Structures are given as structure tokens and as C-alpha cells.
Amino acid sequence: MKFLTSNNRIKRWTWTTMLLAATTVGMFSCSDSENDVTPEEEEVETAQLVAFNKNTPNGTIYYMAAYERLPDRLDASQAVELGTEVRTDAFDEHAFTFNPNAGTITKWEFNKVTLEPRPIGILSIASVGFSGNINTKAFVSETQAYVFNLNEGTAVKWNPQSMEITEKITFQANPLVGVHPNGQTDEWAVFTDNAYVKGENIIIPIAFSLSRVCCDVQQPGANIAVFNINDNTIKYNQDQRSFANGGRFIFDENENMYVLPERYNPFVNAFYGQNKTNLFTYLKIDDNGGIDPNFGFKLDEALPDITMEWDPMFVRDNKLVTSYFDNTAFQFTSWDTRYDIFSKEGRTVAIDLDTKTVEPFDGYINEGYPTGYVVATIDGVNYHSGIVNSNGVWSASLQRENSFGNHTDLTFNEGGYIRTYAKLW
């Protein structure tokens, strides 16, 4: 299938260029005539936002672009270069970029005819003393959004429409932060990017890391934070049936949330020299952030030969779709050789959560992608990113799910991942 670009309407705009242009007052004026449409100009009917990165010798660089029709391949020269570690979200026909290094949030609008982007507001979270990762974020409404720092027990409430900070909130920091586990010199710290709005609650799956080994060894127990937007209170839920959870949820077709085991849990036994047996347990979360005591799915009971789970994707028709490595592909022999697993070949399967029946899932493999993850769910349709490692180069596709196990390729990013996909209008 071939997709045409929007007449090459996207120009190359570097983040540095945009900041220089933003020094003029008119750049941030919503009444600027630059984005006005004259009667003879035709507005695009639909606009799609894609945020992606490219792995370069100078590090991972993040980009953003809007398209009327997606191109066959994403071209960094036709996108906004955002820099390193910059994440992108879309809300209310705008893009918002989050720069953790500068502590800023930038709001972007797109020309209705050309889809050229321009920044129309910059909000400094650092100006109110908020530090650390600003990627744990949630949009509640046109005028209400949040960023969280669970390590320090702070949040900033801000208005996406006016780009103003409306409140700095303090609450109990996660009580496990700063703990030295098993006599180690490192302290636990929250390491998570995702937050989910459910009614009056913002639910955050908490992944922990140690400074010495980054994300490889996690805090024991599944950990969930639940922030109430009505009274600014937070509570922390924990469940020891899972050794540790990852920093995101997966969903089924009814929007039920599943907290997944942390990918690097199998490293724990090599790190501690122990034999943990709850490394692959899935739990279920209700809309209030509670952990269902009656649901606990042990992946290793369905896959007794599993060495490491790679990418859980979604649940459909009560079947979990995930990818993993088995003990014929890789076995841990020492802590220092743990990353050898990433050069091995994994498998993707669908597992019935009741019967634990396993069947191959070739929705990605048929198209050349051994694994993937859900980038977005729009109007009940899942959009996945299939990942392939070719000669040591990680690349990714964007795919639309047509039915269970059947997908259509939309675009491809060579040398990097696809981080965000959204419909602007």
C-alpha cells in the first residue's frame, strides 16, 4: 500500500530555529495572521500527528510532524527537530512537547492548509521549583492538566488553553523512594512516564530503578499511585503477588487495565543471587486504581520455558498478546552477560487468560515485525508499532489493527521508534 505525503507541505524546522523565531511577541499571538486561511485556500480535512526518534551517533533525537496522509517512510528532514529526551502529546488539535532538561512544556498549532507547525506558548514548570522528570503527565480537560514528580511528592496543575500554571500541589512522596534494598548503596527512585485519567482519578503505574543499574532491577511489588483531582490527595497501592510492574498498562477492548510485569524482572535472580518465582505475574486494575485481588495471571505457567518477556501488547477476546524469549534462545549465565538476550530471536504468542492455551500470533511476523506495542487507541481502533531489529538497527512501523491478528502498515521509521500517534482533527 502506498501513501502520499501532503504535497511535501512539512518544511524542516529545527527546535533552535523555532526558539529564535519565538523571540518576537507576534510569534505567540493566537491572532497572528500567518495562520489565517484565505477563502481560496483549501484546508486539509484531517491531520495526523506522529512523534518519532532517530538513533544517531550523537544520541537519540526526537522529532514531530503532522500529515494529511502518512508517507511510506518518516523523514526527519521533513519534521520538527525537538532535541533529546523530548516527549510529545496531542490534545485539542494541538501538540504539546515536554522537555525534561529545560523543565518546559511547549504548545504547538498547525496551519490548517500547510500543516506547518509553530509554537504558540511555552510554560516553565521549573519556574515554580518543579524538578526532575516531567513526562509523567495527564490531560483532564481543555483547561486542566497535570505533571507529577512522585519522588518529591509534587505536582503542577496547568491550563493547556492559556498555558498558565494554576496550582502547585504537594502530597506524600512515594514512601519507597530512598529505600536502600538488601543493603545496597543505591536508592530506589520512581521511573515512569505514563498516567491514565479515569473519572476523578489519575492512575500512575510506578516503575522503580536503582541509580547504579538504571532500570534493570526493580522495587519488589506491583506499585500503583492514584491521584484524586477533586481533593489533590494521593494513595499508593501495592501488591506483592507481582515482583515488580512496568511503567505502563495494557488494555482490552472494554478498556480494562492490566498491570504488566516489569520486562527486566528476570535480571533480579542474577542480580541478587536468589530464586524469585513471581517475576511474570499480571494483575488487573479497576477504575479507582485498586488492584483486583481475584485476578492474577502467571505468564510462566502458560510459558514454562520463558526466559524473558519482551513486549506485552494488548488483550483481545480474553487473549493476551505478548512476545518473549524462551530458554532455547537464551539462558542467563551471569549478570555481566544479561544484555546478550537482545541479539536473540523471540516469539510472539496469544495466550488465553482462562485456559492458558498458547497459540502463535503472526499479526506482526507476517509483515516482518517480531514484536510491537500499542501506540494509540482512537475511536476504539488500536494503532500498533511493530519493531524489527535488522543488523543491529532498531526500526519501527505504524500499523492499524483491522481485526485480531490482522493489521495494515501505515508508515515506517527506519533507525528509531514511533512514540506518538494522534488525530489532530
C-alpha positions, 0 to 999 in steps of 0.5 A, a space after each residue: 500500500 502506498 501513501 502520499 505525503 501532503 504535497 511535501 507541505 512539512 518544511 524542516 524546522 529545527 527546535 533552535 530555529 523555532 526558539 529564535 523565531 519565538 523571540 518576537 511577541 507576534 510569534 505567540 499571538 493566537 491572532 497572528 495572521 500567518 495562520 489565517 486561511 484565505 477563502 481560496 485556500 483549501 484546508 486539509 480535512 484531517 491531520 495526523 500527528 506522529 512523534 518519532 526518534 532517530 538513533 544517531 551517533 550523537 544520541 537519540 533525537 526526537 522529532 514531530 510532524 503532522 500529515 494529511 496522509 502518512 508517507 511510506 517512510 518518516 523523514 526527519 528532514 521533513 519534521 520538527 527537530 525537538 532535541 533529546 529526551 523530548 516527549 510529545 502529546 496531542 490534545 485539542 488539535 494541538 501538540 504539546 512537547 515536554 522537555 525534561 532538561 529545560 523543565 518546559 512544556 511547549 504548545 504547538 498549532 498547525 496551519 490548517 492548509 500547510 500543516 506547518 507547525 509553530 509554537 504558540 506558548 511555552 510554560 516553565 514548570 521549573 519556574 515554580 521549583 518543579 524538578 526532575 522528570 516531567 513526562 509523567 503527565 495527564 490531560 483532564 480537560 481543555 483547561 486542566 492538566 497535570 505533571 507529577 514528580 512522585 519522588 518529591 511528592 509534587 505536582 503542577 496543575 496547568 491550563 493547556 488553553 492559556 498555558 498558565 500554571 494554576 496550582 502547585 500541589 504537594 502530597 506524600 512522596 512515594 514512601 519507597 523512594 530512598 529505600 536502600 534494598 538488601 543493603 545496597 548503596 543505591 536508592 530506589 527512585 520512581 521511573 515512569 512516564 505514563 498516567 491514565 485519567 479515569 473519572 476523578 482519578 489519575 492512575 500512575 503505574 510506578 516503575 522503580 530503578 536503582 541509580 547504579 543499574 538504571 532500570 534493570 532491577 526493580 522495587 519488589 511489588 506491583 506499585 500503583 499511585 492514584 491521584 484524586 483531582 477533586 481533593 489533590 490527595 494521593 494513595 499508593 497501592 501495592 501488591 506483592 503477588 507481582 515482583 515488580 510492574 512496568 511503567 505502563 498498562 495494557 488494555 482490552 477492548 472494554 478498556 480494562 487495565 492490566 498491570 504488566 510485569 516489569 520486562 527486566 524482572 528476570 535480571 533480579 535472580 542474577 542480580 541478587 543471587 536468589 530464586 524469585 518465582 513471581 517475576 511474570 505475574 499480571 494483575 488487573 486494575 479497576 477504575 479507582 486504581 485498586 488492584 483486583 485481588 481475584 485476578 492474577 495471571 502467571 505468564 510462566 505457567 502458560 510459558 514454562 520455558 520463558 526466559 524473558 518477556 519482551 513486549 506485552 501488547 494488548 488483550 483481545 477476546 480474553 487473549 493476551 498478546 505478548 512476545 518473549 524469549 524462551 530458554 532455547 534462545 537464551 539462558 542467563 549465565 551471569 549478570 555481566 552477560 544479561 544484555 546478550 538476550 537482545 541479539 536473540 530471536 523471540 516469539 510472539 504468542 496469544 495466550 488465553 487468560 482462562 485456559 492458558 492455551 498458547 497459540 502463535 500470533 503472526 499479526 506482526 511476523 507476517 509483515 516482518 515485525 517480531 514484536 510491537 506495542 500499542 501506540 494509540 487507541 482512537 475511536 476504539 481502533 488500536 494503532 500498533 508499532 511493530 519493531 524489527 531489529 535488522 543488523 543491529 538497527 532498531 526500526 519501527 512501523 505504524 500499523 492499524 489493527 483491522 481485526 485480531 491478528 490482522 493489521 495494515 502498515 501505515 508508515 515506517 521509521 527506519 533507525 528509531 521508534 514511533 512514540 506518538 500517534 494522534 488525530 489532530 482533527 
